[in-house]
Amino acid sequence: MASVQIENVQKAYGAAKVLHGVSVDIPDGAFVVLVGPSGCGKSTLLRMIAGLEDISGGTIRIDGRAVNDLPPKERDISMVFQNYALYPHMTVAENMAFSLTLAGASKAAKAAAVGRAAEILGLTPLLGRYPRQLSGGQRQRVAMGRSIVRDPKVFLFDEPLSNLDAKLRVAMRGEIKALHQRLKTTIVYVTHDQVEAMTMADQIVVMNGGGVEQIGSPLDLYDAPCNAFVATFIGSPSMNLLAGRVVLDGGAFKVETCGARLDMPAGAIAAEGQEILFGVRPEHLTVAETGLACTVHVVEPTGSETHVLLHAEGAEITAAFRQRMQVGPGAAICLNADPALTHLFDKTSCLRL
């Protein structure tokens, strides 16, 4: 196991800057997920940790040792790719043992290492098969087994579940998390899927435009996003952001938005007349006597929840109700939320107030 320190790391391809001074401290044994939209630089950063991309500036340390100039094979890391990268002419056992074969390990040592990894991943009955005889999930487990056999200090995962169907992705998320709990090895995992990040990570690094927006535990990011980007990126369905301003009403500050005056979010500090974005998550909206006057546009039953898309004075709002909602398009309802569960952001800077 090892810690990973990313210190003011930069990456440029000629005049095009991809990473703008990224700093992340990954503790020994942590499961850290780099998440963000396509093109934000997360996969580039992972490849720089692996040694597959040169570093334009800054320092990367693994187990306290600067690795900027070390080739990948000397970094004691192992990487699991999106496309599995298995050799089609080799059996599962031969694929898993390949790195040990290159290192000149004995037949007994390879058999022991492969057997141990296969047992952990439930691959023992498949060791004699070829990749073409495996399902997508089985191939991904073989790719993970190949990494385990190497016994690296750090595992790197580059969107390993994106080629799997939805049901298998959920199952594999659980398998990877259980693997981490069993091995307790440091994992750096890249995904664009914030649900994967929320369900798997100890710490999430939210990236955007080549920089870090926020670092924290999944629930820290969900409950207290530092800006409007994190607020809308983390959470599904996404947080509602309604444009408005702060007004003084009867001696108390209120948020005026979509024709309604709502209570200020708990702990928010803003000036009278300040232009703001009022944030509320769909599941925190409740039907109320007063609040946002809305018209139902679309009703989407999911089974466990009912998602309702609404319009309120030109704004689109999504609400998620645990109870079954007996409403249809065109119905008028009023929504409100507990001020302890709402958020306020400055409209210009998009920073949390």
Buried (B, 14 or more C-beta within 10 A) or exposed (E): BBBBBBBEBBBBEEEEBBBBBBBBBBBBBBBBBBBBBEEBBBBBBBBBBBBBBEBBBBBBBBBEEEBBEBEBEEBBBBBBBBEBEBEEEBBBBBBBBBBBEEEEBEEEEBBBBBBBBBEBBEBBEBBEBBBEEBEBBBBBBBBBBBBBBBBBBBBBBBBBBEBBEEEBBBEBBEBBBEBBEEBEBBBBBBBBBBBBBBBBBBBBBBBBBBBBBBBBEBEBBBEBBBBBBBBBBBBEBBBBBBEBBBBEEEEEBBBBBBEBBBBBBEEBEBEEEBEBBBBBBBBBBBBEEEBBBBBBBEBEEEEEBBBBBBEBEEBEBBBBBEEEBEBEEEBEBBBBBEBEBBBBBBBEEBEBB
